[in-house]
Amino acid sequence: MSLLEVEAVNTLYGDAHVLFDVSLRVEENEVVALLGRNGAGKTTTLRTIMGVLAPRSGAIRLAGKPIQGLAPSKIARLGMQLVPEERAVFGGLTVEENLRVASLTAPAAWPLDRIWEVFPRLKERRTARGRTLSGGEQQMLAIARALIRDARILLLDEPFEGLAPLIVRDLVALTRRLAGEGRTIVVVEQNVAAVLSLADRVYGFNNGHVVYEGAAAALRADPAPMRGVMGLAE
């Protein structure tokens, strides 16, 4: 049994059919990347898994338990956390206050000292308000809010979007550390080189369909399948 199983899921936005029989699996302690062009269905897949969107049909299971149709708050309490592309930090709250709010409804919240160990930069900025943080710091805080809830599986939506190369390098190292510590991660990302350096397996999306599944190592050696099917850049 896989930790996360998505089976023949169809999702609609109003009358628009956007996911077509999407199936994927994520094993415990695995990093899985969802790749494809903008609008291919990757973010919709994460939002459907998290319960932000309700699938029209299909099954989603977390540790063998059906979760399709559950509210996002209930899915979060089961151990899954979505870190959205927009980060959604509370601009008027400090770093520490953002983390404390996130921990309030966690079944087993991490102590702040554990967060500071993973994110020393956030410890330095603990009294800074969210709106004053750089893009990279906001992304760290968004991930930290998920981790403080002791997430069993992290869904990361475009974590490196719009960030400077040096910040991306640091976030890649952080994500690699989390993976090395056994955190299960599903990541949507346009930075193909960065995400392939992290992932164990890859699903390729095109027009709401899964059109490729394979080992990340195989794509690192020969990216032609992804480039040919989805037009990814050299």
C-alpha positions as CSV (number, residue, x, y, z in Angstrom):
1,M,0.0,0.0,0.0
2,S,1.4,3.4,-1.0
3,L,1.2,6.3,1.4
4,L,-0.8,8.4,-1.2
5,E,-2.9,6.8,-3.9
6,V,-4.8,8.8,-6.6
7,E,-6.9,6.6,-8.8
8,A,-8.7,7.7,-12.0
9,V,-9.5,11.2,-10.6
10,N,-11.6,13.6,-12.7
11,T,-11.9,17.2,-11.6
12,L,-13.9,20.1,-13.1
13,Y,-13.8,23.8,-12.7
14,G,-17.5,24.6,-13.2
15,D,-18.3,23.0,-16.5
16,A,-14.6,22.8,-17.6
17,H,-13.1,19.3,-17.3
18,V,-9.5,19.9,-16.2
19,L,-8.3,16.5,-14.8
20,F,-8.9,13.3,-16.8
21,D,-8.6,10.0,-15.1
22,V,-5.4,11.1,-13.2
23,S,-3.7,8.2,-11.3
24,L,-0.5,8.4,-9.3
25,R,1.1,6.9,-6.2
26,V,3.6,8.2,-3.7
27,E,5.5,5.9,-1.4
28,E,6.6,6.8,2.1
29,N,9.9,8.7,2.2
30,E,9.7,9.4,-1.5
31,V,10.0,12.7,-3.4
32,V,7.7,12.8,-6.5
33,A,7.7,15.6,-9.0
34,L,4.8,16.7,-11.2
35,L,6.1,18.3,-14.3
36,G,4.5,19.9,-17.4
37,R,3.6,23.1,-19.0
38,N,1.6,25.8,-17.3
39,G,-2.0,24.8,-17.3
40,A,-1.3,21.1,-17.6
41,G,-3.1,20.2,-14.4
42,K,-0.4,19.9,-11.9
43,T,-1.6,22.5,-9.4
44,T,-5.2,21.3,-9.9
45,T,-4.0,17.8,-8.9
46,L,-2.4,19.1,-5.7
47,R,-5.6,21.1,-4.9
48,T,-7.8,18.1,-5.5
49,I,-5.6,15.8,-3.3
50,M,-5.8,18.4,-0.5
51,G,-9.5,18.8,-0.8
52,V,-9.5,22.4,-2.0
53,L,-11.3,21.0,-5.1
54,A,-13.7,18.1,-4.9
55,P,-13.1,15.4,-7.6
56,R,-16.1,14.6,-9.7
57,S,-15.0,10.9,-9.7
58,G,-12.2,8.7,-8.7
59,A,-10.5,7.8,-5.4
60,I,-7.8,9.4,-3.2
61,R,-6.4,7.5,-0.3
62,L,-3.9,8.6,2.4
63,A,-2.3,5.6,4.2
64,G,-5.2,3.5,2.8
65,K,-8.0,5.8,4.1
66,P,-10.3,7.4,1.5
67,I,-10.0,11.2,1.7
68,Q,-11.8,12.4,-1.4
69,G,-14.6,14.7,-0.4
70,L,-13.1,15.6,3.0
71,A,-12.6,19.2,4.0
72,P,-9.0,20.4,3.7
73,S,-8.9,20.9,7.5
74,K,-9.7,17.3,8.0
75,I,-7.1,16.1,5.5
76,A,-4.5,18.4,7.2
77,R,-5.3,16.7,10.5
78,L,-4.6,13.3,8.9
79,G,-1.0,14.5,8.1
80,M,-1.0,16.2,4.7
81,Q,-0.1,19.8,4.2
82,L,-0.2,22.0,1.1
83,V,2.3,24.8,0.7
84,P,0.6,26.9,-2.0
85,E,2.4,28.8,-4.7
86,E,1.1,32.1,-3.3
87,R,2.7,31.2,0.2
88,A,-0.2,32.9,2.0
89,V,1.8,34.0,5.1
90,F,0.0,36.4,7.4
91,G,1.6,39.7,6.6
92,G,0.6,41.5,9.8
93,L,1.9,38.7,12.1
94,T,5.5,38.0,13.0
95,V,7.3,34.9,11.9
96,E,6.8,33.4,15.3
97,E,3.1,34.3,15.4
98,N,2.6,32.7,12.0
99,L,4.1,29.5,13.3
100,R,2.2,29.5,16.5
101,V,-1.1,30.0,14.6
102,A,-0.3,27.1,12.4
103,S,0.5,24.9,15.4
104,L,-2.8,25.6,17.3
105,T,-4.9,22.8,15.6
106,A,-2.0,20.4,15.0
107,P,-2.4,17.0,16.7
108,A,1.3,16.9,17.6
109,A,3.0,20.2,16.9
110,W,6.8,20.6,16.7
111,P,8.4,22.8,19.3
112,L,9.7,26.1,17.9
113,D,13.3,25.1,18.7
114,R,13.0,22.3,16.2
115,I,11.8,24.8,13.6
116,W,14.6,27.1,14.4
117,E,17.1,24.3,13.9
118,V,15.8,23.6,10.4
119,F,15.4,27.3,9.5
120,P,18.1,29.4,11.3
121,R,17.2,32.3,9.1
122,L,13.6,32.3,10.4
123,K,15.0,32.3,14.0
124,E,16.9,35.5,13.1
125,R,13.7,37.0,11.7
126,R,11.3,35.6,14.3
127,T,10.0,39.1,15.3
128,A,9.8,40.4,11.7
129,R,6.3,40.7,10.2
130,G,5.4,38.5,7.3
131,R,5.0,41.4,4.9
132,T,8.6,42.5,5.5
133,L,10.2,39.1,4.6
134,S,11.9,38.5,1.3
135,G,10.4,36.0,-1.2
136,G,12.8,33.3,-0.1
137,E,12.1,34.0,3.6
138,Q,8.3,33.8,2.9
139,Q,8.8,30.5,1.2
140,M,10.8,29.2,4.2
141,L,8.0,30.3,6.5
142,A,5.3,28.7,4.4
143,I,7.2,25.4,4.5
144,A,7.9,25.8,8.2
145,R,4.2,26.3,8.9
146,A,3.6,22.9,7.3
147,L,6.4,21.2,9.2
148,I,5.4,22.6,12.6
149,R,2.2,20.6,12.1
150,D,4.3,17.4,11.8
151,A,3.2,16.9,8.2
152,R,3.6,13.3,7.1
153,I,3.4,14.4,3.5
154,L,4.2,17.8,2.0
155,L,2.6,19.1,-1.2
156,L,4.8,21.9,-2.5
157,D,3.4,24.1,-5.3
158,E,6.1,26.0,-7.2
159,P,8.4,26.4,-4.2
160,F,11.2,28.1,-6.3
161,E,8.9,30.4,-8.3
162,G,10.3,33.9,-8.8
163,L,13.3,33.4,-6.5
164,A,16.9,34.4,-7.2
165,P,19.2,31.5,-8.1
166,L,21.1,31.6,-4.8
167,I,17.8,31.4,-2.9
168,V,16.7,28.5,-5.1
169,R,20.0,26.7,-4.3
170,D,19.4,27.1,-0.6
171,L,15.7,25.9,-0.8
172,V,16.8,22.9,-2.9
173,A,19.3,22.0,-0.2
174,L,16.6,22.4,2.4
175,T,14.2,20.2,0.5
176,R,16.9,17.6,0.0
177,R,17.6,17.7,3.7
178,L,13.9,17.1,4.5
179,A,13.8,14.3,2.0
180,G,16.9,12.8,3.5
181,E,15.2,12.9,7.0
182,G,12.4,10.8,5.6
183,R,9.8,13.5,4.8
184,T,7.5,12.5,1.9
185,I,7.2,15.2,-0.7
186,V,5.1,15.9,-3.8
187,V,6.4,18.9,-5.7
188,V,5.1,20.9,-8.6
189,E,7.9,23.0,-10.2
190,Q,8.8,24.7,-13.5
191,N,12.5,24.6,-12.6
192,V,13.1,21.2,-14.1
193,A,16.8,21.0,-13.3
194,A,16.2,21.8,-9.6
195,V,13.4,19.4,-9.2
196,L,15.1,16.6,-11.0
197,S,18.0,16.9,-8.6
198,L,15.5,16.2,-5.7
199,A,13.0,13.7,-7.1
200,D,12.9,9.9,-7.0
201,R,10.1,9.7,-9.6
202,V,8.3,12.0,-12.0
203,Y,4.9,12.2,-13.5
204,G,4.5,14.3,-16.6
205,F,1.2,16.2,-17.2
206,N,-0.3,17.5,-20.4
207,N,-3.8,18.9,-20.8
208,G,-5.0,17.3,-17.6
209,H,-3.7,13.9,-18.4
210,V,-0.8,12.0,-16.9
211,V,1.3,11.2,-20.0
212,Y,4.6,10.1,-18.5
213,E,5.8,8.2,-15.4
214,G,9.4,7.3,-14.8
215,A,12.4,7.6,-12.5
216,A,14.0,11.0,-12.1
217,A,17.4,9.4,-12.7
218,A,16.3,8.3,-16.2
219,L,15.2,11.8,-17.1
220,R,18.5,13.3,-15.7
221,A,20.3,11.0,-18.1
222,D,18.0,11.6,-21.0
223,P,15.3,14.3,-20.8
224,A,14.1,13.7,-24.3
225,P,10.8,12.0,-23.3
226,M,9.7,15.0,-21.2
227,R,10.9,17.5,-23.8
228,G,9.2,15.7,-26.6
229,V,5.9,15.1,-24.9
230,M,5.5,18.4,-23.1
231,G,7.9,20.9,-24.8
232,L,10.1,21.5,-21.7
233,A,13.0,23.8,-22.3
234,E,16.5,22.5,-22.9
